[in-house]
Amino acid sequence: MKLLLLGPPAAGKGTQAEKLVERYRIPTISTGAIFRKAMEQMTPSGKLAKEYIDKGQLVPDDVTIAIVRERLAEDDCKNGYILDGFPRTLPQAQAADDMGIQFDKVILIDVADEEVVRRISGRRQCGECGAVYHIDDNPSEKVSLCDKCGGTLVTRDDDTEETVKIRLEVYHSQTEPLIRFYREKGNLVTVKGQKEVEHTTEMLFQALDK
Ligand code: AP5
């Protein structure tokens, strides 16, 4: 099973990827998470990615494609994977094709821009394990502490009001063309992001079972 999660920033791709991992027992590969780890460890690719991510811009295609190619060669990807956030430009989609990746389904989680801004302003992420919460919609049991590992919840550096506007512009100009690209291939399914995480998961599973 090979799945791609497509959608604007804070559409809930990472949140739903966790549900898909439980269902299909295949790994989720988030380019955003890979870059955040590399930034934290201050590796050369992390330092480079930071220059773009902090401004809301995409990391250059060649760097991103090389990182994904390397990750997909690992053993745990043999039975499939969920890609969260790659491809997100047409050259990346072409590179995925060239790597022989054929997605069983490309899932677009569709969320309006105003809701993106609301979700991002309330998002908190565990600094240790990366688990994602929302202060209103999906709060942790103890304020500022992760339910899963007890780590401290933080706000991502790229979750500022100013950066979100740029990330949305980048999404509309560079990632939205992929909707047509995959619709023409016939494997696109659209799920309207719902107010409740569980409701979105239900719709997602229904779309995958069709
Ligand atoms: P990345 O981490 O992929 O960021 P993104 O695409 O902007 O997506 P997010 O992580 O912000 O959101 P999400 O859709 O996973 O939503 P989440 O589940 O957290 O990438 C970061 C950066 O890295 C990019 O800007 C770029 O610079 C770079 N990058 C990454 N991939 C790249 C690539 N391929 N090429 C080039 N550069 C790349 O949910 C959001 C919030 O909403 C949470 O608080 C959650 O609790 C809440 N929520 C979720 N679902 C619901 C719901 N149904 N109802 C209510 N609240 C909900």
py3Dmol code that shows the C-alpha trace and the ligand (Angstrom):
import py3Dmol

protein = """\
ATOM      1  CA  MET A   1       0.000   0.000   0.000  1.00  0.00           C
ATOM      2  CA  LYS A   2       1.432   3.356  -1.041  1.00  0.00           C
ATOM      3  CA  LEU A   3      -0.470   6.448  -0.020  1.00  0.00           C
ATOM      4  CA  LEU A   4       0.144  10.154  -0.436  1.00  0.00           C
ATOM      5  CA  LEU A   5      -1.399  12.772   1.833  1.00  0.00           C
ATOM      6  CA  LEU A   6      -1.818  16.081   0.077  1.00  0.00           C
ATOM      7  CA  GLY A   7      -3.293  19.291   1.451  1.00  0.00           C
ATOM      8  CA  PRO A   8      -2.596  22.785   2.721  1.00  0.00           C
ATOM      9  CA  PRO A   9      -0.548  23.489   5.840  1.00  0.00           C
ATOM     10  CA  ALA A  10      -2.314  22.232   8.982  1.00  0.00           C
ATOM     11  CA  ALA A  11      -4.942  20.332   6.980  1.00  0.00           C
ATOM     12  CA  GLY A  12      -4.366  17.449   9.385  1.00  0.00           C
ATOM     13  CA  LYS A  13      -2.024  15.365   7.219  1.00  0.00           C
ATOM     14  CA  GLY A  14       0.240  14.404  10.122  1.00  0.00           C
ATOM     15  CA  THR A  15      -2.724  13.765  12.422  1.00  0.00           C
ATOM     16  CA  GLN A  16      -4.446  11.473   9.897  1.00  0.00           C
ATOM     17  CA  ALA A  17      -1.157   9.784   8.934  1.00  0.00           C
ATOM     18  CA  GLU A  18      -0.991   8.438  12.511  1.00  0.00           C
ATOM     19  CA  LYS A  19      -4.448   6.857  12.069  1.00  0.00           C
ATOM     20  CA  LEU A  20      -3.371   5.294   8.777  1.00  0.00           C
ATOM     21  CA  VAL A  21      -0.228   3.863  10.394  1.00  0.00           C
ATOM     22  CA  GLU A  22      -2.430   2.086  12.967  1.00  0.00           C
ATOM     23  CA  ARG A  23      -4.712   0.772  10.251  1.00  0.00           C
ATOM     24  CA  TYR A  24      -2.198  -0.395   7.664  1.00  0.00           C
ATOM     25  CA  ARG A  25       0.923  -1.007   9.803  1.00  0.00           C
ATOM     26  CA  ILE A  26       3.174   0.756   7.311  1.00  0.00           C
ATOM     27  CA  PRO A  27       5.489   3.680   8.125  1.00  0.00           C
ATOM     28  CA  THR A  28       4.621   7.307   7.582  1.00  0.00           C
ATOM     29  CA  ILE A  29       7.289   9.471   6.031  1.00  0.00           C
ATOM     30  CA  SER A  30       6.895  13.181   6.618  1.00  0.00           C
ATOM     31  CA  THR A  31       9.417  15.382   4.849  1.00  0.00           C
ATOM     32  CA  GLY A  32       8.520  18.178   7.303  1.00  0.00           C
ATOM     33  CA  ALA A  33       9.382  15.907  10.255  1.00  0.00           C
ATOM     34  CA  ILE A  34      12.635  14.769   8.596  1.00  0.00           C
ATOM     35  CA  PHE A  35      13.651  18.411   8.090  1.00  0.00           C
ATOM     36  CA  ARG A  36      12.688  19.369  11.664  1.00  0.00           C
ATOM     37  CA  LYS A  37      14.854  16.555  13.049  1.00  0.00           C
ATOM     38  CA  ALA A  38      17.752  17.572  10.807  1.00  0.00           C
ATOM     39  CA  MET A  39      17.345  21.202  11.944  1.00  0.00           C
ATOM     40  CA  GLU A  40      17.379  20.154  15.591  1.00  0.00           C
ATOM     41  CA  GLN A  41      20.533  18.105  15.035  1.00  0.00           C
ATOM     42  CA  MET A  42      22.008  20.978  12.994  1.00  0.00           C
ATOM     43  CA  THR A  43      23.146  18.662  10.194  1.00  0.00           C
ATOM     44  CA  PRO A  44      24.220  20.333   6.905  1.00  0.00           C
ATOM     45  CA  SER A  45      20.830  19.549   5.301  1.00  0.00           C
ATOM     46  CA  GLY A  46      19.071  20.778   8.474  1.00  0.00           C
ATOM     47  CA  LYS A  47      20.915  24.110   8.360  1.00  0.00           C
ATOM     48  CA  LEU A  48      20.033  24.508   4.709  1.00  0.00           C
ATOM     49  CA  ALA A  49      16.369  23.546   5.247  1.00  0.00           C
ATOM     50  CA  LYS A  50      16.046  26.056   8.096  1.00  0.00           C
ATOM     51  CA  GLU A  51      16.825  28.940   5.743  1.00  0.00           C
ATOM     52  CA  TYR A  52      13.711  28.070   3.734  1.00  0.00           C
ATOM     53  CA  ILE A  53      11.342  26.651   6.356  1.00  0.00           C
ATOM     54  CA  ASP A  54      11.610  29.634   8.720  1.00  0.00           C
ATOM     55  CA  LYS A  55      10.544  31.869   5.822  1.00  0.00           C
ATOM     56  CA  GLY A  56       7.643  29.618   4.819  1.00  0.00           C
ATOM     57  CA  GLN A  57       9.346  28.645   1.555  1.00  0.00           C
ATOM     58  CA  LEU A  58       9.858  25.141   0.195  1.00  0.00           C
ATOM     59  CA  VAL A  59      13.227  23.450   0.522  1.00  0.00           C
ATOM     60  CA  PRO A  60      14.794  23.089  -2.976  1.00  0.00           C
ATOM     61  CA  ASP A  61      13.557  20.111  -4.966  1.00  0.00           C
ATOM     62  CA  ASP A  62      16.970  18.473  -5.444  1.00  0.00           C
ATOM     63  CA  VAL A  63      17.657  18.385  -1.697  1.00  0.00           C
ATOM     64  CA  THR A  64      14.163  17.096  -0.871  1.00  0.00           C
ATOM     65  CA  ILE A  65      14.143  14.442  -3.584  1.00  0.00           C
ATOM     66  CA  ALA A  66      17.557  13.099  -2.470  1.00  0.00           C
ATOM     67  CA  ILE A  67      16.375  12.822   1.145  1.00  0.00           C
ATOM     68  CA  VAL A  68      13.174  10.989   0.197  1.00  0.00           C
ATOM     69  CA  ARG A  69      14.999   8.632  -2.161  1.00  0.00           C
ATOM     70  CA  GLU A  70      17.361   7.653   0.659  1.00  0.00           C
ATOM     71  CA  ARG A  71      14.530   7.193   3.184  1.00  0.00           C
ATOM     72  CA  LEU A  72      12.451   5.016   0.848  1.00  0.00           C
ATOM     73  CA  ALA A  73      15.405   2.668   0.354  1.00  0.00           C
ATOM     74  CA  GLU A  74      15.204   1.647   4.027  1.00  0.00           C
ATOM     75  CA  ASP A  75      13.912  -1.792   4.965  1.00  0.00           C
ATOM     76  CA  ASP A  76      10.694  -0.693   6.674  1.00  0.00           C
ATOM     77  CA  CYS A  77       9.381   0.723   3.378  1.00  0.00           C
ATOM     78  CA  LYS A  78       9.331  -2.667   1.634  1.00  0.00           C
ATOM     79  CA  ASN A  79       5.617  -3.275   2.234  1.00  0.00           C
ATOM     80  CA  GLY A  80       4.531   0.267   1.497  1.00  0.00           C
ATOM     81  CA  TYR A  81       4.380   3.666   3.157  1.00  0.00           C
ATOM     82  CA  ILE A  82       2.376   6.809   3.676  1.00  0.00           C
ATOM     83  CA  LEU A  83       4.025   9.906   2.268  1.00  0.00           C
ATOM     84  CA  ASP A  84       3.053  13.075   4.125  1.00  0.00           C
ATOM     85  CA  GLY A  85       4.226  16.211   2.371  1.00  0.00           C
ATOM     86  CA  PHE A  86       6.122  14.728  -0.578  1.00  0.00           C
ATOM     87  CA  PRO A  87       5.681  15.339  -3.483  1.00  0.00           C
ATOM     88  CA  ARG A  88       4.525  18.926  -3.166  1.00  0.00           C
ATOM     89  CA  THR A  89       5.784  20.409  -6.438  1.00  0.00           C
ATOM     90  CA  LEU A  90       5.401  19.159 -10.006  1.00  0.00           C
ATOM     91  CA  PRO A  91       9.156  18.399 -10.343  1.00  0.00           C
ATOM     92  CA  GLN A  92       8.898  16.319  -7.138  1.00  0.00           C
ATOM     93  CA  ALA A  93       5.878  14.467  -8.544  1.00  0.00           C
ATOM     94  CA  GLN A  94       7.848  13.779 -11.711  1.00  0.00           C
ATOM     95  CA  ALA A  95      10.763  12.513  -9.589  1.00  0.00           C
ATOM     96  CA  ALA A  96       8.383  10.205  -7.690  1.00  0.00           C
ATOM     97  CA  ASP A  97       7.186   8.831 -11.047  1.00  0.00           C
ATOM     98  CA  ASP A  98      10.804   8.357 -12.146  1.00  0.00           C
ATOM     99  CA  MET A  99      11.496   6.418  -8.925  1.00  0.00           C
ATOM    100  CA  GLY A 100       8.677   4.075  -9.968  1.00  0.00           C
ATOM    101  CA  ILE A 101       6.363   5.108  -7.142  1.00  0.00           C
ATOM    102  CA  GLN A 102       2.742   4.347  -7.986  1.00  0.00           C
ATOM    103  CA  PHE A 103       0.360   5.568  -5.324  1.00  0.00           C
ATOM    104  CA  ASP A 104      -2.677   3.374  -4.656  1.00  0.00           C
ATOM    105  CA  LYS A 105      -4.447   6.530  -3.516  1.00  0.00           C
ATOM    106  CA  VAL A 106      -3.582  10.200  -3.304  1.00  0.00           C
ATOM    107  CA  ILE A 107      -5.687  11.713  -0.543  1.00  0.00           C
ATOM    108  CA  LEU A 108      -6.362  15.418  -0.664  1.00  0.00           C
ATOM    109  CA  ILE A 109      -7.442  16.744   2.738  1.00  0.00           C
ATOM    110  CA  ASP A 110      -9.267  19.882   1.784  1.00  0.00           C
ATOM    111  CA  VAL A 111      -9.406  22.690   4.347  1.00  0.00           C
ATOM    112  CA  ALA A 112     -10.203  26.394   3.812  1.00  0.00           C
ATOM    113  CA  ASP A 113      -7.511  29.022   4.361  1.00  0.00           C
ATOM    114  CA  GLU A 114      -9.268  30.574   7.407  1.00  0.00           C
ATOM    115  CA  GLU A 115      -9.400  27.179   9.110  1.00  0.00           C
ATOM    116  CA  VAL A 116      -5.688  26.647   8.332  1.00  0.00           C
ATOM    117  CA  VAL A 117      -4.875  29.878  10.164  1.00  0.00           C
ATOM    118  CA  ARG A 118      -7.072  28.894  13.141  1.00  0.00           C
ATOM    119  CA  ARG A 119      -5.521  25.449  13.402  1.00  0.00           C
ATOM    120  CA  ILE A 120      -1.967  26.710  13.140  1.00  0.00           C
ATOM    121  CA  SER A 121      -2.452  29.327  15.826  1.00  0.00           C
ATOM    122  CA  GLY A 122      -3.595  26.608  18.254  1.00  0.00           C
ATOM    123  CA  ARG A 123      -1.173  23.853  17.268  1.00  0.00           C
ATOM    124  CA  ARG A 124       1.295  22.582  19.859  1.00  0.00           C
ATOM    125  CA  GLN A 125       3.839  19.867  19.161  1.00  0.00           C
ATOM    126  CA  CYS A 126       5.829  17.640  21.476  1.00  0.00           C
ATOM    127  CA  GLY A 127       9.490  18.668  21.416  1.00  0.00           C
ATOM    128  CA  GLU A 128      10.477  15.052  22.163  1.00  0.00           C
ATOM    129  CA  CYS A 129       8.297  12.675  20.099  1.00  0.00           C
ATOM    130  CA  GLY A 130       6.641  15.113  17.665  1.00  0.00           C
ATOM    131  CA  ALA A 131       3.026  14.255  18.664  1.00  0.00           C
ATOM    132  CA  VAL A 132       0.636  16.999  17.561  1.00  0.00           C
ATOM    133  CA  TYR A 133      -2.113  18.677  19.634  1.00  0.00           C
ATOM    134  CA  HIS A 134      -4.458  21.625  19.332  1.00  0.00           C
ATOM    135  CA  ILE A 135      -5.221  23.779  22.364  1.00  0.00           C
ATOM    136  CA  ASP A 136      -8.993  23.702  21.655  1.00  0.00           C
ATOM    137  CA  ASP A 137      -9.704  20.803  19.309  1.00  0.00           C
ATOM    138  CA  ASN A 138      -7.227  18.183  20.436  1.00  0.00           C
ATOM    139  CA  PRO A 139      -5.737  19.235  23.801  1.00  0.00           C
ATOM    140  CA  SER A 140      -3.289  17.168  25.825  1.00  0.00           C
ATOM    141  CA  GLU A 141      -4.547  15.948  29.196  1.00  0.00           C
ATOM    142  CA  LYS A 142      -1.965  17.970  31.136  1.00  0.00           C
ATOM    143  CA  VAL A 143      -1.373  21.515  29.947  1.00  0.00           C
ATOM    144  CA  SER A 144       1.852  21.799  27.909  1.00  0.00           C
ATOM    145  CA  LEU A 145       2.816  18.141  28.412  1.00  0.00           C
ATOM    146  CA  CYS A 146       2.652  15.327  25.868  1.00  0.00           C
ATOM    147  CA  ASP A 147       0.210  12.488  26.695  1.00  0.00           C
ATOM    148  CA  LYS A 148       2.459   9.975  24.947  1.00  0.00           C
ATOM    149  CA  CYS A 149       5.912  10.682  26.377  1.00  0.00           C
ATOM    150  CA  GLY A 150       5.555  13.507  28.925  1.00  0.00           C
ATOM    151  CA  GLY A 151       7.695  15.826  26.760  1.00  0.00           C
ATOM    152  CA  THR A 152       7.114  19.585  26.704  1.00  0.00           C
ATOM    153  CA  LEU A 153       4.737  20.949  24.064  1.00  0.00           C
ATOM    154  CA  VAL A 154       6.076  23.801  21.968  1.00  0.00           C
ATOM    155  CA  THR A 155       4.941  26.026  19.100  1.00  0.00           C
ATOM    156  CA  ARG A 156       6.733  25.334  15.817  1.00  0.00           C
ATOM    157  CA  ASP A 157       9.033  28.155  14.626  1.00  0.00           C
ATOM    158  CA  ASP A 158       7.243  28.231  11.257  1.00  0.00           C
ATOM    159  CA  ASP A 159       3.790  28.563  12.854  1.00  0.00           C
ATOM    160  CA  THR A 160       3.821  32.375  12.983  1.00  0.00           C
ATOM    161  CA  GLU A 161       1.040  34.488  11.480  1.00  0.00           C
ATOM    162  CA  GLU A 162       3.399  35.948   8.887  1.00  0.00           C
ATOM    163  CA  THR A 163       4.881  32.592   7.829  1.00  0.00           C
ATOM    164  CA  VAL A 164       1.471  30.962   7.556  1.00  0.00           C
ATOM    165  CA  LYS A 165       0.411  33.511   4.916  1.00  0.00           C
ATOM    166  CA  ILE A 166       3.496  32.664   2.859  1.00  0.00           C
ATOM    167  CA  ARG A 167       3.000  28.903   3.329  1.00  0.00           C
ATOM    168  CA  LEU A 168      -0.556  29.245   2.060  1.00  0.00           C
ATOM    169  CA  GLU A 169       0.597  31.230  -0.997  1.00  0.00           C
ATOM    170  CA  VAL A 170       3.251  28.604  -1.688  1.00  0.00           C
ATOM    171  CA  TYR A 171       0.636  25.852  -1.342  1.00  0.00           C
ATOM    172  CA  HIS A 172      -1.753  27.505  -3.818  1.00  0.00           C
ATOM    173  CA  SER A 173       0.950  28.257  -6.386  1.00  0.00           C
ATOM    174  CA  GLN A 174       3.277  25.239  -6.142  1.00  0.00           C
ATOM    175  CA  THR A 175       1.374  22.339  -4.585  1.00  0.00           C
ATOM    176  CA  GLU A 176      -2.191  22.791  -5.842  1.00  0.00           C
ATOM    177  CA  PRO A 177      -1.153  21.923  -9.435  1.00  0.00           C
ATOM    178  CA  LEU A 178      -0.584  18.377  -8.116  1.00  0.00           C
ATOM    179  CA  ILE A 179      -4.341  18.001  -7.641  1.00  0.00           C
ATOM    180  CA  ARG A 180      -4.833  18.058 -11.392  1.00  0.00           C
ATOM    181  CA  PHE A 181      -1.716  15.930 -11.949  1.00  0.00           C
ATOM    182  CA  TYR A 182      -3.082  13.091  -9.777  1.00  0.00           C
ATOM    183  CA  ARG A 183      -6.715  13.572 -10.830  1.00  0.00           C
ATOM    184  CA  GLU A 184      -5.610  12.884 -14.397  1.00  0.00           C
ATOM    185  CA  LYS A 185      -3.857   9.720 -13.213  1.00  0.00           C
ATOM    186  CA  GLY A 186      -7.183   8.672 -11.673  1.00  0.00           C
ATOM    187  CA  ASN A 187      -6.014   7.982  -8.127  1.00  0.00           C
ATOM    188  CA  LEU A 188      -7.065  11.189  -6.337  1.00  0.00           C
ATOM    189  CA  VAL A 189      -9.654  11.113  -3.580  1.00  0.00           C
ATOM    190  CA  THR A 190     -10.781  14.244  -1.756  1.00  0.00           C
ATOM    191  CA  VAL A 191     -11.737  14.294   1.897  1.00  0.00           C
ATOM    192  CA  LYS A 192     -13.198  17.474   3.339  1.00  0.00           C
ATOM    193  CA  GLY A 193     -11.402  18.198   6.612  1.00  0.00           C
ATOM    194  CA  GLN A 194     -13.999  18.009   9.380  1.00  0.00           C
ATOM    195  CA  LYS A 195     -14.207  19.845  12.665  1.00  0.00           C
ATOM    196  CA  GLU A 196     -13.502  16.638  14.607  1.00  0.00           C
ATOM    197  CA  VAL A 197     -10.314  14.642  14.005  1.00  0.00           C
ATOM    198  CA  GLU A 198     -12.264  11.353  14.361  1.00  0.00           C
ATOM    199  CA  HIS A 199     -14.889  12.452  11.848  1.00  0.00           C
ATOM    200  CA  THR A 200     -12.173  13.216   9.286  1.00  0.00           C
ATOM    201  CA  THR A 201     -10.646   9.778   9.951  1.00  0.00           C
ATOM    202  CA  GLU A 202     -14.038   8.147   9.345  1.00  0.00           C
ATOM    203  CA  MET A 203     -14.422   9.957   5.995  1.00  0.00           C
ATOM    204  CA  LEU A 204     -10.852   9.070   5.077  1.00  0.00           C
ATOM    205  CA  PHE A 205     -11.349   5.359   5.762  1.00  0.00           C
ATOM    206  CA  GLN A 206     -14.632   5.403   3.801  1.00  0.00           C
ATOM    207  CA  ALA A 207     -12.851   7.009   0.831  1.00  0.00           C
ATOM    208  CA  LEU A 208     -10.065   4.403   0.984  1.00  0.00           C
ATOM    209  CA  ASP A 209     -12.499   1.478   1.203  1.00  0.00           C
ATOM    210  CA  LYS A 210     -14.454   2.507  -1.907  1.00  0.00           C
TER     211      LYS A 210
END
"""
ligand_1 = """\
57
AP5
P 5.288 20.139 6.946
O 5.645 19.755 8.313
O 4.912 19.076 5.976
O 4.166 21.276 7.015
P 2.770 21.498 6.289
O 2.544 20.811 5.005
O 2.639 22.965 6.298
O 1.817 20.739 7.177
P 1.709 20.846 8.703
O 2.720 19.957 9.383
O 1.737 22.302 9.086
O 0.233 20.352 8.987
P -0.509 18.977 8.842
O -1.333 18.975 7.611
O 0.384 17.803 9.100
O -1.523 19.163 10.055
P -1.492 18.601 11.539
O -1.848 17.172 11.578
O -0.244 19.040 12.237
O 6.459 20.953 6.285
C 7.061 22.041 6.957
C 7.981 22.765 6.000
O 9.017 21.854 5.545
C 7.333 23.281 4.721
O 6.753 24.562 4.897
C 8.546 23.314 3.772
O 9.328 24.449 3.990
C 9.339 22.092 4.182
N 8.962 20.915 3.371
C 8.289 19.806 3.788
N 8.093 18.962 2.774
C 8.652 19.530 1.676
C 8.751 19.177 0.312
N 8.244 18.020 -0.160
N 9.393 20.023 -0.522
C 9.924 21.169 -0.081
N 9.848 21.590 1.180
C 9.222 20.792 2.049
O -2.757 19.399 12.136
C -2.721 20.808 12.300
C -3.431 21.230 13.601
O -4.832 21.039 13.464
C -3.012 20.433 14.838
O -3.004 21.295 15.917
C -4.098 19.356 14.969
O -4.287 18.946 16.294
C -5.302 20.108 14.422
N -6.241 19.265 13.698
C -5.933 18.288 12.855
N -7.048 17.735 12.331
C -8.083 18.432 12.865
C -9.482 18.363 12.706
N -10.082 17.490 11.900
N -10.216 19.219 13.392
C -9.668 20.100 14.203
N -8.348 20.233 14.397
C -7.556 19.393 13.725
"""
view = py3Dmol.view(width=600, height=400)
view.addModel(protein, "pdb")
view.setStyle({"model": 0}, {"cartoon": {"style": "trace"}})
view.addModel(ligand_1, "xyz")
view.setStyle({"model": 1}, {"stick": {}})
view.zoomTo()
view.show()
